[in-house]
Amino acid sequence: MTRIEKTFAALAADNKKAFVSYIMAGDPSLEISQEVMNGLPDAGVDIIELGLPFTDPMADGSTIQLAGQRALENGMTLPKTLDMVRNFRKTNSETPIVLMGYYNPIYSHGVDQFLKDATDAGIDGLIIVDLPPEEDDELCIPANAAGLNFIRLATPTTDNKRLPKVLENTSGFIYYVSQTGITGAAEANAATVGPEVERIKAATDLPVIVGFGIKTPQAAEHIAKVADGAVVGSAIVAEMATGKSASDVLAMVKSLADGTHRG
């Protein structure tokens, strides 16, 4: 079992839902993002999504786009992002880390070299938003063979005809995008999300977690009641962008984690 699979098994045994947090590597600085990352597990985070900065983040709203720009201006690269993971792993060997981003930096690095470097660093899974299932030979299948979970996004437009293709080589969990459009937009609605989660769960044994538009502990709790977990990204990134200390950011993260775990 991968760390991701072990985490979901342990949560299920405790009848708890997963809280997944996203931060952008290198934003607002390498030092602050590393400090926040290191503190996420103690703040109640079950799985960490670490954003890989990219120059053309087409699926991201302005909050994540600006975070990526700041990280790139800080000199953040794929190797430095993996160094963050190595530093985290010096004191934490349990919490799963999912690298989330776009294919171009990985392609430029070289897929085989990337998979070696990522597994050596301690990455557990990948979410690469611009690689559709039709391109699974590019990265998804090699990643699975290397022991990395390849996590796929499902959206409100992923109908029953499309869903089997999306699920075909997916592992770890399904990330259900609560709304069409970009990250950090409208608020997620549990009433509309619930039936969609049930539809996906009828087609797979994988956990289904929900992201996009979850900004408060109450929203996280409501989503967690209808899914296997909640993802919060833009709200955390926005908090970090205000210049608050790592401890203040982590206090906010803990409130979101507590909300999810009440779900």
Buried (B, 14 or more C-beta within 10 A) or exposed (E): EBBBBEBBEEBEEEEBBBBBBBBBBBBBBBEBBBBBBBBBBEBBBBBBBBBBBBEEBEBBBEBBBBBBBBBBEBEBBBEBBBBBBEBBBEEBEEBBBBBBBBBBBBEEBEBEEBBEBBBEBBBBBBBBBBBBBEEBEBBBEBBBEBEBBBBBBBBBEBEEEEBEBBBEBBBBBBBBBBBEBBBBBEEBBBEEBBEBBEBBBEBBEBBBBBBBBBBBBEBBBBBBBBBBBBBBBBBBBBBBBEEBEBEEBBBBBBBBBBBBBBB
